[in-house]
Amino acid sequence: MAVGLRAVTGVSGIEDTSARALTKLEAVLPHRLRLRVNAVRDAVQTGPENTGSNVPDPEVDAGLLMAVAAAIRDHEEIRFAYRDDERLQVEPYRLVSWQRRWYLVARDGHTDAWSSFRLDWMQLRIPGGRRFTPVELPGGDYPAFVLRTTAFAGWQVHVRITVYASAAEVLTRINPAVGVVEAIDDDTCVLVTGADSVETVAVYIGMLGLDFTVTEPPELVAHLATLAKRYSSAVRPAE
């Protein structure tokens, strides 16, 4: 398992240094284990890195990752509980490792709706579902799909920030991993973004270098007010 995960992080029981050392073992793995390793490697893509976070990296059980990768390989639906929803059943297509978190891109075979799910929020149910015939993801770019959907639903903290600049200008200032920009008019847009803490969101929007307004969530508003006082005190003119 460590061999197949040597280039990624966030899996419990897997240390980077150990994974690198174990790469030499891949050639001598028994056929059964090599199939499991290859299933994970073939199912994974990586999204672009951005800034860090003050929240500990979530760990994903290696057994869960292996089971999902095998379902992707074998074109078998999976069933799982996800946060408050106990009855999800989807067609799994690709695992994406991004920002030290794991995401599954999947399709609802009944509605044709595509979604991404964080693996650390999933509890797999056994047995799974039926076999399915794969279809193409619209656009075909799994990491890009995860970036878009995570901006709206994949973080602990989600915000819509009014920025007093054109959408084009904001897009030149952000990493694609930060969020989605929606134009309002030539001089105003909305940045849809998020993170797993309000402190991390504050770092993102502070790096824009543009005027903005935030009205919710209350925890972010309060944190920005604290930062404003702190920064104002830091630049008080000398008496």
N, C-alpha and C positions, 0 to 999 in steps of 0.2 A: 504494500500500500504506500509506504514511504517513497518508493521509487517513482510511482506514478504522480506523486504530489510534490516532487522535489522543487518545482518552480513556484509553488503557491504557499499561502500561509493561512492561519486561522483554523487549523484542524487540531482537535485535542489529541495529545499524545505524539505529535509530530514536531520535532525541533529542526530548524533550518540546517544546522550543521550536520545533524544525523542524516537528514534526507540527502544532503549532498554526498555524504560518504557512502550512502547505500546505492547510488546510481550504478556503481560497478556491478551490482548483483543482478541487474535486470536480465542480462544475457543468460544467466544460469537458473532463472526462475522456472519452476515446473509449469507445464502448459496451462493448467487450471488457474494458477495464480497470475500468470502473464496475461490471460484473458481479462481478469478483473482489473489489473493495473492499466491495461490498454483501454478498458471501458472508461475509466476515470479520465485518462489523458485525452482521449478522443472527444469526450463530452465537455471539456473545459475550454473557455476563452477568458481573456483578461481584459478588463476595462482600464482606462487611463488613471494614473494616480494623481491625487490632488494634494491638499494639505492634510496634516495629521488631525488627531482628535484628543480631547482630554478624557474620553470614555474608553475603558479597557476594550480591547478587541474581543468580540464575541467568539466563542469556540463552537465548532461544529463537530459532532461525533463522527469519527471516521467511518463507522458502520452505516450511518445515515447517508453520507456522501457516496459510499460504495454502492448502496442499494439504489439510490437515485440514478447514478451513472449506469448501472446495469439495466435499469428500466429504460433509460434513453437508448442504450445500445440495442435492446431487444424490442423496442417499440411497444412497451406495455404501460398502460395507465397506472398511476399511483393514487392512493387515497391517503389523506392526512388531515390532522387538525391544524388550524392556523390561527393563532391568537384566539379570537372569540368565535371563530367559525369551525365547527366540528365535522363538517360533511363535504369537504372539498375533494373532487376527483378530476384529475386533469391528465392530458397527454404531455409527458415531459420531453423537451427538445434539446436544451443546452444548459450547462452550468457555466456561470460567469463569476470569476473572482475579481472583485473590485473594491478598493478602499479597505482591504483586509476583511472583507465580508463576502459571503457566498450567496449567490442568487440562482434561482431556477427560472428559466423561461419556459412557459408551458401554455397549452391551448385547451380551452374547454371544448370538447368534441361535440357538445350539444348546441352551443351558441356561437362557436367559431371565434370566441373572444380570447385574445392573447393577454397574458399577465406575467409579471415577474414576482417571485416569492423569495423572501430571505430564509435560508435554510435554518438559521438559529431560532426562527420562530415556528418551525415546522415540527410536528410529531407524526411520524409515518404510521399508517395503519396497515395491518396485514390481515388478509391478502390484499393485493392490489386489484386493478380492474382488467379490462379486456385488452387484447392486442389492437393496435390501430395502424392505419396506413398514414405515414408522415405526409404533411403538406408543407408548403414553403411559407416561412415567416415573411409578411409583407415588408419589403425593403431588404430582407436577408441579413441584416446586421444585428446580431444578438447583443453585443456590448452596448451599442447605441440605444437599443430598445430598453435595456436595463437602466441606462442613464435617464432616459425620458420618464419611465414609469416610477423610478425611485424618487424623482423630484416631487411627485405627487403623492406617493403612498409608501415609500420604502424606508422612511426615517422615523425616529422617535419624535422629532420636532419638525413640523412643516410650517412654512411661512410664505406669504405673498407680500412682497416688498415693492412699494411704488418708488420708482427711480426717475428722477427728473433729468432724463436724457433720452435720446433716441434708442430704439432697440438695437440698431446697428452699432452704435457706440458701445453699449453695454456688452454686446457679443464680442467686441474686440478686446474687452478687459477681463473676461472670465475664462477659466478653464471649462471645457465642455462638461466636466464632471460636477460643476457647481449646481447647475439647474437649467431651467427653461425660461426663455424671455418671450413675453407677449407684448406686442406693440399696442399702445393706446392711441397716440397721435405722434406727430413728428418730434415732439419734445418730451414725451412721457412714455414709460413702459412699466410692466410688472415683471419682476423676477420671482419665479416660483422655485424655491430652494428648500433645503433642510439639512439636518444633521442629527446626530444622536444626543446633542446637548445644545442649550442656548448659547453657551460660550463659544462653541465652534461656529454656529451661525453668525455670531457677532464678528468673528474673525473674517469670515467670507465677505460680509457686506462692508466691513471696514476697509477691506482691500480694494473695493471698487474705485475709491477716489471720486465719488459722485454724491450729490445730495439725494437723500431718500427719506421716506416716511414709513414707519412701521407702527401698526395699530394692534396687532395680535401676533402670537399669543401673549397673554399678560406677563408671563415669566420672561419673555424676551424683552418686552417693553421695560420692565423693571431692571433687567440686567443692563440694557443700554443706558438707562438713566444713571445707574451706578457708574458705568464707564465714563459717561459725560462729566460727572462730578470729579472723578479721579483724574481724567485728562486735563480738565480745567484747572485743577489744583497744581498739576505738574508744570503748567506753563504760566503761572502767576507772575506778573512782572515784578522784578526786584524793587524793594523800597529804597 
